């Protein structure tokens, strides 16, 4: 799982290098539900069905307040970026945006 700020785009080359894969694709709707327990458009980094590697782009932490998926469509969790970092202690801070 990659958390990226706002309209930023993941640099796929950087992501492939970081995870050691030559090819990658976005997860299908069924794969997202199976792994996270959430539907597309509602995914949260909290309360995941299965443990996954979480990568937080450093740009997320540049913002004082952020929003993320809540597990419910049209509803977000709003919190301070510092609180996100404290809550996701195993997450890796990386540079993955273009």
Secondary structure, 3 states (H helix, E strand, C coil): CEECCCCCCECHHHHHHHHCCCCCCCCCHHHHHHHHCCCCCCCCCCCCCCCCCCEEEHHHHCCCEEEEECCCCCCEEEEEHHHHHHHCCCCEEECCEC
